[in-house]
Amino acid sequence: MELYQTLQNVKHKIGLSKRDIKSVINIASGNSLSPYIGFVGYSNLGDELIFEAYKQLFPQAKFIVFGKGAWLLEKNISFFKSDLPYAALGGGTLINEGELWLQLTEKLLDRGVPVFCFGTGVSELITQKSTLDRWIKALNEFKFVGVRGPLSNKVLCDAGFKHATVLGDTALSLAPSLLIKKRQNGIIGINYGHTSSDLPSHISQNYRLELVKLIRKLIVDGQKIVLLPVWSNDLPTNQSLVEEIDNPNCQLKCSYKSYREYSDAIQKCDIFIGQKLHSTIVALMNGVPSIMIDYHSKCADFMESVELREYDIKISDFSMKLIIQKIQELRDKYTFVTSHIESKILEYKKLQSKTAEKLNIMLRS
């Protein structure tokens, strides 16, 4: 009760979610739980999907989220009242991205806890070589290292770690085994939201201006637009966009709390244009030809992994004319592209399933 009250008193200061607080209490009580390192519980569909995928791939695990709450716990009390069977470095892009994830991983390894990762992204952004060196040292102690895509793998290879397996994004394991053949009905889905704080303001401003022009052009051409955010924090920017467009053929749909609802909305779209990584991933999981708006290395990493790099558009290059051109390309090759998407998504789904089966056996031994 004392620990719970302490967490309640500080949760707003350090941004703890309800799930963080629950995790801290459970970690403190032991029960042979398996820490899951990741950003979960903040109304971001992508993070939630990856966590659900881990639970499906490793059903024997009693995963408990090991994030901000665990960090607070480690600094205040002596935790872990029982031995931990193993821990997972989850997703999305955690390797070489942020000191918190590295420090939590190092704490677990120092305690002798077996750690693995499965489809985790590796950032190309290197602020300090010493940080990447620490990641390589940590990964050399992992039981298994599976990464999202070939660019993630290249960052590790260039730094001297050559034992990673490319598995695709972990969320792909949740894709349906059989995709429904699509019928075009004049709807284009768009995901728009916050961009990285490192992005120059003039690029963000130009991106929004061109996006407004694109939506208006598509509406004039007879298309209906559905805005599909994947994160609650993106609602204000999307609402502002709808108000500026001010047309009944541009609507906002809030389905980010449910993978099924988000998928149902995306399945109605002919083509999808996604800024946030997992908005595009969910679209491809549902067989919808997509254009990725690339604002971070993780975007190109994923599109490279599914051999769709020609539809990965740097946010600095975004323009109404370029996207209209790419939309037309997708329409011209619609049958080929949808078949290709289905093939690549199912390829990774099967690979993840087989790899997880072997890893489950190894972790139990």
NUSETOR-838325 format. One record per residue (C-alpha): x, y, z. Coordinates in nm, 3 decimals. Layout:
N
<east X&north Y&up Z>
...
//
This chain:
365
<east 0.000&north 0.000&up 0.000>
<east 0.292&north 0.234&up 0.082>
<east 0.451&north 0.168&up -0.258>
<east 0.120&north 0.226&up -0.438>
<east 0.070&north 0.560&up -0.264>
<east 0.427&north 0.666&up -0.351>
<east 0.364&north 0.592&up -0.718>
<east 0.035&north 0.779&up -0.715>
<east 0.211&north 1.084&up -0.569>
<east 0.476&north 1.101&up -0.842>
<east 0.295&north 0.963&up -1.148>
<east 0.217&north 1.302&up -1.301>
<east 0.571&north 1.433&up -1.245>
<east 0.738&north 1.157&up -1.446>
<east 0.451&north 1.058&up -1.675>
<east 0.355&north 0.717&up -1.535>
<east 0.055&north 0.542&up -1.689>
<east -0.186&north 0.319&up -1.494>
<east -0.015&north 0.021&up -1.655>
<east 0.324&north 0.146&up -1.530>
<east 0.192&north 0.154&up -1.173>
<east 0.043&north -0.193&up -1.203>
<east 0.371&north -0.321&up -1.346>
<east 0.574&north -0.181&up -1.056>
<east 0.347&north -0.347&up -0.800>
<east 0.367&north -0.681&up -0.984>
<east 0.745&north -0.661&up -1.026>
<east 0.787&north -0.588&up -0.658>
<east 0.578&north -0.894&up -0.568>
<east 0.781&north -1.131&up -0.786>
<east 0.575&north -1.425&up -0.917>
<east 0.837&north -1.531&up -1.178>
<east 0.737&north -1.257&up -1.418>
<east 0.921&north -1.185&up -1.745>
<east 1.004&north -0.815&up -1.794>
<east 0.905&north -0.668&up -2.129>
<east 1.109&north -0.357&up -2.205>
<east 0.898&north -0.119&up -2.409>
<east 0.677&north 0.186&up -2.425>
<east 0.331&north 0.045&up -2.349>
<east 0.016&north 0.196&up -2.204>
<east 0.014&north 0.539&up -2.372>
<east -0.270&north 0.505&up -2.627>
<east -0.031&north 0.434&up -2.915>
<east -0.165&north 0.153&up -3.133>
<east 0.179&north 0.060&up -3.268>
<east 0.331&north -0.001&up -2.924>
<east 0.025&north -0.197&up -2.813>
<east 0.038&north -0.417&up -3.124>
<east 0.398&north -0.513&up -3.065>
<east 0.325&north -0.606&up -2.704>
<east 0.025&north -0.816&up -2.814>
<east 0.244&north -0.987&up -3.074>
<east 0.502&north -1.081&up -2.811>
<east 0.231&north -1.229&up -2.590>
<east 0.100&north -1.433&up -2.884>
<east 0.444&north -1.553&up -2.995>
<east 0.554&north -1.643&up -2.642>
<east 0.233&north -1.766&up -2.475>
<east 0.410&north -1.930&up -2.180>
<east 0.558&north -1.598&up -2.069>
<east 0.408&north -1.386&up -1.793>
<east 0.519&north -1.057&up -1.946>
<east 0.514&north -0.748&up -1.732>
<east 0.589&north -0.407&up -1.884>
<east 0.931&north -0.284&up -1.774>
<east 0.951&north 0.085&up -1.858>
<east 0.926&north 0.415&up -1.670>
<east 0.766&north 0.251&up -1.369>
<east 1.041&north -0.008&up -1.333>
<east 1.301&north 0.265&up -1.361>
<east 1.143&north 0.453&up -1.072>
<east 1.121&north 0.132&up -0.871>
<east 1.487&north 0.049&up -0.928>
<east 1.589&north 0.389&up -0.796>
<east 1.378&north 0.369&up -0.479>
<east 1.365&north 0.014&up -0.345>
<east 1.543&north -0.318&up -0.375>
<east 1.315&north -0.493&up -0.622>
<east 1.285&north -0.839&up -0.776>
<east 1.191&north -1.064&up -0.487>
<east 1.226&north -1.371&up -0.704>
<east 1.446&north -1.484&up -0.991>
<east 1.335&north -1.379&up -1.338>
<east 1.305&north -1.652&up -1.604>
<east 1.399&north -1.420&up -1.891>
<east 1.328&north -1.073&up -2.032>
<east 1.237&north -0.933&up -2.375>
<east 1.361&north -0.612&up -2.533>
<east 1.039&north -0.533&up -2.717>
<east 0.954&north -0.258&up -2.958>
<east 0.937&north -0.063&up -3.162>
<east 1.271&north 0.111&up -3.230>
<east 1.462&north 0.076&up -2.902>
<east 1.816&north -0.025&up -2.994>
<east 2.043&north 0.281&up -3.021>
<east 1.742&north 0.501&up -2.942>
<east 1.723&north 0.646&up -2.593>
<east 1.932&north 0.593&up -2.280>
<east 1.643&north 0.450&up -2.077>
<east 1.607&north 0.132&up -2.282>
<east 1.982&north 0.069&up -2.274>
<east 2.010&north 0.120&up -1.900>
<east 1.715&north -0.109&up -1.826>
<east 1.866&north -0.376&up -2.051>
<east 2.204&north -0.345&up -1.882>
<east 2.042&north -0.372&up -1.536>
<east 1.879&north -0.702&up -1.633>
<east 2.194&north -0.844&up -1.789>
<east 2.397&north -0.744&up -1.481>
<east 2.157&north -0.953&up -1.271>
<east 2.218&north -1.251&up -1.499>
<east 1.869&north -1.243&up -1.651>
<east 1.853&north -1.403&up -2.001>
<east 1.744&north -1.133&up -2.249>
<east 1.629&north -1.159&up -2.612>
<east 1.471&north -0.934&up -2.874>
<east 1.239&north -1.025&up -3.161>
<east 1.187&north -0.781&up -3.448>
<east 1.316&north -0.480&up -3.255>
<east 1.414&north -0.173&up -3.457>
<east 1.764&north -0.024&up -3.457>
<east 1.798&north 0.351&up -3.501>
<east 2.052&north 0.491&up -3.746>
<east 2.081&north 0.807&up -3.538>
<east 2.412&north 0.786&up -3.356>
<east 2.460&north 1.064&up -3.103>
<east 2.757&north 0.905&up -2.928>
<east 2.971&north 0.614&up -3.044>
<east 3.006&north 0.504&up -2.683>
<east 2.629&north 0.448&up -2.664>
<east 2.628&north 0.221&up -2.969>
<east 2.933&north 0.039&up -2.829>
<east 2.739&north -0.027&up -2.508>
<east 2.448&north -0.163&up -2.713>
<east 2.681&north -0.398&up -2.902>
<east 2.830&north -0.518&up -2.573>
<east 2.480&north -0.582&up -2.438>
<east 2.357&north -0.758&up -2.754>
<east 2.655&north -0.994&up -2.739>
<east 2.508&north -1.122&up -2.411>
<east 2.156&north -1.175&up -2.556>
<east 2.018&north -1.526&up -2.604>
<east 1.877&north -1.421&up -2.943>
<east 1.875&north -1.102&up -3.148>
<east 1.599&north -1.054&up -3.406>
<east 1.565&north -0.714&up -3.573>
<east 1.298&north -0.542&up -3.784>
<east 1.468&north -0.495&up -4.120>
<east 1.787&north -0.491&up -4.330>
<east 1.878&north -0.133&up -4.237>
<east 1.859&north -0.222&up -3.867>
<east 2.082&north -0.518&up -3.938>
<east 2.329&north -0.301&up -4.130>
<east 2.370&north -0.058&up -3.838>
<east 2.463&north -0.351&up -3.615>
<east 2.689&north -0.514&up -3.875>
<east 2.875&north -0.188&up -3.934>
<east 2.930&north -0.165&up -3.558>
<east 3.068&north -0.518&up -3.542>
<east 2.761&north -0.724&up -3.442>
<east 2.691&north -0.978&up -3.714>
<east 2.458&north -1.227&up -3.542>
<east 2.118&north -1.061&up -3.586>
<east 1.829&north -1.224&up -3.773>
<east 1.596&north -1.006&up -3.982>
<east 1.241&north -1.102&up -3.880>
<east 1.031&north -0.809&up -4.002>
<east 0.830&north -0.592&up -3.763>
<east 0.695&north -0.800&up -3.473>
<east 0.338&north -0.681&up -3.536>
<east 0.332&north -0.878&up -3.863>
<east 0.268&north -1.195&up -3.663>
<east -0.083&north -1.059&up -3.601>
<east -0.163&north -1.034&up -3.973>
<east -0.452&north -1.252&up -4.099>
<east -0.339&north -1.575&up -4.266>
<east -0.565&north -1.505&up -4.562>
<east -0.619&north -1.156&up -4.701>
<east -0.955&north -1.056&up -4.843>
<east -0.930&north -0.955&up -5.210>
<east -0.995&north -0.584&up -5.232>
<east -1.247&north -0.396&up -5.442>
<east -1.164&north -0.030&up -5.503>
<east -1.432&north 0.209&up -5.378>
<east -1.281&north 0.559&up -5.397>
<east -1.150&north 0.597&up -5.040>
<east -0.794&north 0.696&up -4.952>
<east -0.674&north 0.662&up -4.595>
<east -0.423&north 0.908&up -4.451>
<east -0.231&north 0.897&up -4.125>
<east -0.098&north 1.233&up -4.006>
<east 0.049&north 1.336&up -3.673>
<east 0.336&north 1.474&up -3.476>
<east 0.678&north 1.454&up -3.636>
<east 1.013&north 1.410&up -3.468>
<east 1.126&north 1.704&up -3.257>
<east 1.453&north 1.689&up -3.454>
<east 1.271&north 1.774&up -3.776>
<east 1.335&north 2.132&up -3.893>
<east 1.025&north 2.350&up -3.861>
<east 1.029&north 2.450&up -4.228>
<east 1.003&north 2.083&up -4.331>
<east 0.710&north 2.023&up -4.095>
<east 0.534&north 2.334&up -4.222>
<east 0.590&north 2.247&up -4.589>
<east 0.471&north 1.891&up -4.527>
<east 0.142&north 2.014&up -4.381>
<east 0.089&north 2.270&up -4.659>
<east 0.145&north 2.006&up -4.927>
<east -0.077&north 1.758&up -4.742>
<east -0.364&north 2.010&up -4.745>
<east -0.313&north 2.061&up -5.119>
<east -0.307&north 1.685&up -5.173>
<east -0.632&north 1.625&up -4.983>
<east -0.811&north 1.902&up -5.169>
<east -0.685&north 1.772&up -5.504>
<east -0.801&north 1.417&up -5.425>
<east -1.145&north 1.542&up -5.321>
<east -1.178&north 1.741&up -5.645>
<east -1.086&north 1.421&up -5.830>
<east -1.377&north 1.242&up -5.664>
<east -1.199&north 1.065&up -5.378>
<east -1.310&north 1.042&up -5.016>
<east -1.047&north 1.093&up -4.747>
<east -1.039&north 0.923&up -4.407>
<east -0.785&north 1.043&up -4.151>
<east -0.673&north 0.756&up -3.927>
<east -0.447&north 0.852&up -3.633>
<east -0.279&north 0.573&up -3.436>
<east -0.203&north 0.776&up -3.124>
<east -0.425&north 0.985&up -2.897>
<east -0.169&north 1.269&up -2.900>
<east -0.225&north 1.309&up -3.274>
<east -0.594&north 1.394&up -3.239>
<east -0.551&north 1.775&up -3.215>
<east -0.343&north 1.794&up -3.535>
<east -0.593&north 1.576&up -3.720>
<east -0.893&north 1.776&up -3.597>
<east -0.720&north 2.094&up -3.708>
<east -0.662&north 1.944&up -4.052>
<east -1.028&north 1.843&up -4.090>
<east -1.139&north 2.192&up -3.991>
<east -0.908&north 2.352&up -4.247>
<east -1.022&north 2.121&up -4.529>
<east -1.386&north 2.183&up -4.429>
<east -1.537&north 1.928&up -4.665>
<east -1.772&north 1.636&up -4.584>
<east -1.551&north 1.410&up -4.799>
<east -1.265&north 1.450&up -4.549>
<east -1.346&north 1.282&up -4.220>
<east -1.158&north 1.182&up -3.904>
<east -1.200&north 0.830&up -3.769>
<east -1.068&north 0.750&up -3.420>
<east -1.001&north 0.376&up -3.423>
<east -0.656&north 0.368&up -3.263>
<east -0.773&north 0.196&up -2.943>
<east -0.844&north -0.130&up -3.127>
<east -0.644&north -0.319&up -3.387>
<east -0.965&north -0.474&up -3.519>
<east -1.141&north -0.137&up -3.555>
<east -0.836&north 0.019&up -3.719>
<east -0.810&north -0.275&up -3.959>
<east -1.180&north -0.254&up -4.043>
<east -1.139&north 0.114&up -4.133>
<east -0.826&north 0.053&up -4.340>
<east -0.983&north -0.237&up -4.532>
<east -1.229&north 0.013&up -4.681>
<east -0.942&north 0.216&up -4.829>
<east -0.810&north 0.167&up -5.182>
<east -0.473&north 0.318&up -5.095>
<east -0.315&north 0.431&up -4.770>
<east -0.069&north 0.715&up -4.703>
<east 0.092&north 0.673&up -4.363>
<east 0.324&north 0.888&up -4.159>
<east 0.342&north 0.689&up -3.837>
<east 0.521&north 0.359&up -3.892>
<east 0.254&north 0.122&up -3.762>
<east -0.029&north 0.293&up -3.946>
<east 0.140&north 0.182&up -4.270>
<east 0.229&north -0.158&up -4.124>
<east -0.136&north -0.225&up -4.034>
<east -0.241&north -0.114&up -4.383>
<east 0.000&north -0.360&up -4.544>
<east -0.105&north -0.632&up -4.299>
<east -0.452&north -0.585&up -4.446>
<east -0.331&north -0.591&up -4.806>
<east -0.378&north -0.219&up -4.878>
<east -0.117&north -0.066&up -5.115>
<east 0.057&north 0.206&up -4.916>
<east 0.289&north 0.505&up -4.935>
<east 0.512&north 0.561&up -4.632>
<east 0.595&north 0.918&up -4.530>
<east 0.949&north 0.872&up -4.403>
<east 1.039&north 1.093&up -4.105>
<east 1.271&north 0.845&up -3.925>
<east 1.511&north 0.569&up -4.030>
<east 1.263&north 0.308&up -3.903>
<east 1.027&north 0.391&up -4.192>
<east 1.279&north 0.307&up -4.464>
<east 1.391&north 0.003&up -4.262>
<east 1.044&north -0.146&up -4.272>
<east 0.969&north -0.059&up -4.635>
<east 1.303&north -0.209&up -4.737>
<east 1.213&north -0.526&up -4.545>
<east 0.897&north -0.576&up -4.754>
<east 1.067&north -0.466&up -5.080>
<east 0.854&north -0.154&up -5.125>
<east 1.126&north 0.108&up -5.093>
<east 1.000&north 0.293&up -5.404>
<east 0.694&north 0.390&up -5.200>
<east 0.897&north 0.528&up -4.910>
<east 0.888&north 0.908&up -4.950>
<east 1.116&north 1.125&up -4.739>
<east 0.909&north 1.383&up -4.553>
<east 1.144&north 1.652&up -4.685>
<east 1.052&north 1.546&up -5.041>
<east 0.677&north 1.531&up -4.979>
<east 0.469&north 1.719&up -5.234>
<east 0.118&north 1.699&up -5.372>
<east 0.248&north 1.624&up -5.723>
<east 0.481&north 1.344&up -5.612>
<east 0.214&north 1.167&up -5.406>
<east -0.042&north 1.194&up -5.686>
<east 0.216&north 1.031&up -5.913>
<east 0.275&north 0.749&up -5.662>
<east -0.098&north 0.694&up -5.616>
<east -0.136&north 0.655&up -5.993>
<east 0.153&north 0.407&up -5.999>
<east -0.020&north 0.198&up -5.733>
<east -0.348&north 0.207&up -5.923>
<east -0.175&north 0.101&up -6.247>
<east -0.007&north -0.195&up -6.072>
<east -0.280&north -0.266&up -5.820>
<east -0.311&north -0.643&up -5.868>
<east 0.065&north -0.695&up -5.875>
<east 0.125&north -0.480&up -5.568>
<east -0.147&north -0.642&up -5.358>
<east -0.014&north -0.988&up -5.447>
<east 0.338&north -0.879&up -5.355>
<east 0.220&north -0.738&up -5.022>
<east 0.037&north -1.057&up -4.932>
<east 0.342&north -1.268&up -5.018>
<east 0.587&north -1.063&up -4.810>
<east 0.360&north -1.024&up -4.506>
<east 0.281&north -1.396&up -4.491>
<east 0.650&north -1.477&up -4.544>
<east 0.741&north -1.283&up -4.229>
<east 0.442&north -1.417&up -4.036>
<east 0.559&north -1.775&up -4.102>
<east 0.924&north -1.690&up -4.028>
<east 0.830&north -1.532&up -3.695>
<east 0.613&north -1.828&up -3.599>
<east 0.886&north -2.084&up -3.673>
<east 1.156&north -1.878&up -3.505>
<east 0.943&north -1.822&up -3.196>
<east 0.876&north -2.197&up -3.167>
<east 1.251&north -2.266&up -3.154>
<east 1.314&north -1.976&up -2.917>
<east 1.037&north -2.090&up -2.681>
<east 1.208&north -2.429&up -2.649>
<east 1.547&north -2.266&up -2.585>
<east 1.407&north -2.032&up -2.321>
<east 1.242&north -2.319&up -2.134>
<east 1.564&north -2.521&up -2.119>
//
